Amino acid sequence: MLPVIPVFLVGVASAPLLKKLIRPVVRGTVKSSVKLAMDAKRVAHEINEDLSDIAAEATAEAFAADLQDGSDVPRQTTKKARPSSAANA
């Protein structure tokens, strides 16, 4: 059991030095990960805005087409009512 003690002591003695060396590496990794996540969030937000714009344009074109067909008021689509849970019981 005597050879184990010097290895343990080397580990204990080198821990503060390794902490000083490893901390900047871990910090850089975390910083890069946070930046990547922020960039991904920004891109997702831009895509969402583009899709919202496309949906608004399509809705406007549909209403314009209804007005050109001669109807006074553009038709408005309605969602079908979902059956209540009491009716299913």
C-alpha positions as a Markdown table, in Angstrom:
| # | Residue | x | y | z |
|---|---|---|---|---|
| 1 | Met | 0.0 | 0.0 | 0.0 |
| 2 | Leu | 3.0 | 2.3 | 0.2 |
| 3 | Pro | 3.3 | 3.0 | -3.5 |
| 4 | Val | -0.3 | 4.3 | -3.6 |
| 5 | Ile | 0.4 | 7.2 | -1.2 |
| 6 | Pro | 3.0 | 9.1 | -3.4 |
| 7 | Val | 0.6 | 8.9 | -6.4 |
| 8 | Phe | -2.2 | 10.2 | -4.3 |
| 9 | Leu | 0.0 | 13.0 | -3.0 |
| 10 | Val | 1.0 | 14.0 | -6.5 |
| 11 | Gly | -2.6 | 14.2 | -7.5 |
| 12 | Val | -3.5 | 16.3 | -4.5 |
| 13 | Ala | -0.5 | 18.6 | -5.1 |
| 14 | Ser | -1.2 | 19.0 | -8.8 |
| 15 | Ala | -5.0 | 19.7 | -8.4 |
| 16 | Pro | -4.7 | 23.5 | -7.9 |
| 17 | Leu | -2.4 | 23.7 | -11.0 |
| 18 | Leu | -4.7 | 21.6 | -13.1 |
| 19 | Lys | -7.6 | 23.8 | -12.0 |
| 20 | Lys | -5.9 | 26.9 | -13.2 |
| 21 | Leu | -5.1 | 25.2 | -16.5 |
| 22 | Ile | -8.5 | 23.6 | -17.1 |
| 23 | Arg | -10.7 | 26.5 | -16.1 |
| 24 | Pro | -10.0 | 28.7 | -19.2 |
| 25 | Val | -10.6 | 25.7 | -21.4 |
| 26 | Val | -14.0 | 24.9 | -19.8 |
| 27 | Arg | -14.9 | 28.6 | -19.8 |
| 28 | Gly | -14.1 | 28.9 | -23.5 |
| 29 | Thr | -16.2 | 25.8 | -24.2 |
| 30 | Val | -19.2 | 27.2 | -22.2 |
| 31 | Lys | -18.8 | 30.6 | -23.9 |
| 32 | Ser | -18.8 | 29.0 | -27.3 |
| 33 | Ser | -21.9 | 26.9 | -26.5 |
| 34 | Val | -23.8 | 29.9 | -25.2 |
| 35 | Lys | -23.0 | 31.9 | -28.3 |
| 36 | Leu | -24.0 | 29.1 | -30.6 |
| 37 | Ala | -27.3 | 28.8 | -28.7 |
| 38 | Met | -28.0 | 32.5 | -29.0 |
| 39 | Asp | -27.2 | 32.4 | -32.8 |
| 40 | Ala | -29.6 | 29.4 | -33.2 |
| 41 | Lys | -32.3 | 31.2 | -31.3 |
| 42 | Arg | -31.9 | 34.3 | -33.5 |
| 43 | Val | -32.1 | 32.3 | -36.7 |
| 44 | Ala | -35.2 | 30.5 | -35.4 |
| 45 | His | -36.8 | 33.9 | -34.7 |
| 46 | Glu | -36.0 | 35.1 | -38.2 |
| 47 | Ile | -37.5 | 32.0 | -39.7 |
| 48 | Asn | -40.6 | 32.5 | -37.6 |
| 49 | Glu | -41.0 | 36.1 | -38.8 |
| 50 | Asp | -40.6 | 35.0 | -42.4 |
| 51 | Leu | -43.3 | 32.3 | -42.0 |
| 52 | Ser | -45.6 | 34.8 | -40.4 |
| 53 | Asp | -45.1 | 37.3 | -43.3 |
| 54 | Ile | -45.8 | 34.5 | -45.8 |
| 55 | Ala | -49.0 | 33.6 | -43.9 |
| 56 | Ala | -50.1 | 37.2 | -43.8 |
| 57 | Glu | -49.5 | 37.6 | -47.5 |
| 58 | Ala | -51.5 | 34.5 | -48.3 |
| 59 | Thr | -54.4 | 35.6 | -46.2 |
| 60 | Ala | -54.4 | 39.0 | -47.9 |
| 61 | Glu | -54.3 | 37.4 | -51.3 |
| 62 | Ala | -57.2 | 35.1 | -50.3 |
| 63 | Phe | -59.3 | 38.1 | -49.1 |
| 64 | Ala | -58.4 | 40.0 | -52.3 |
| 65 | Ala | -59.5 | 37.1 | -54.4 |
| 66 | Asp | -62.8 | 36.9 | -52.6 |
| 67 | Leu | -63.4 | 40.7 | -53.2 |
| 68 | Gln | -62.7 | 40.3 | -56.9 |
| 69 | Asp | -65.2 | 37.5 | -57.1 |
| 70 | Gly | -67.9 | 40.1 | -56.3 |
| 71 | Ser | -68.8 | 39.2 | -52.7 |
| 72 | Asp | -69.4 | 42.2 | -50.5 |
| 73 | Val | -67.6 | 40.8 | -47.5 |
| 74 | Pro | -64.7 | 38.3 | -47.7 |
| 75 | Arg | -65.6 | 34.9 | -46.4 |
| 76 | Gln | -64.0 | 34.0 | -43.1 |
| 77 | Thr | -63.1 | 30.5 | -42.4 |
| 78 | Thr | -64.2 | 29.1 | -39.1 |
| 79 | Lys | -62.9 | 26.2 | -37.1 |
| 80 | Lys | -65.2 | 23.3 | -36.5 |
| 81 | Ala | -66.4 | 23.0 | -32.9 |
| 82 | Arg | -64.9 | 20.1 | -31.0 |
| 83 | Pro | -67.4 | 17.8 | -29.4 |
| 84 | Ser | -67.6 | 18.3 | -25.7 |
| 85 | Ser | -66.4 | 15.6 | -23.3 |
| 86 | Ala | -69.9 | 15.3 | -21.9 |
| 87 | Ala | -71.3 | 14.2 | -25.2 |
| 88 | Asn | -68.7 | 11.5 | -25.4 |
| 89 | Ala | -69.5 | 10.1 | -22.0 |
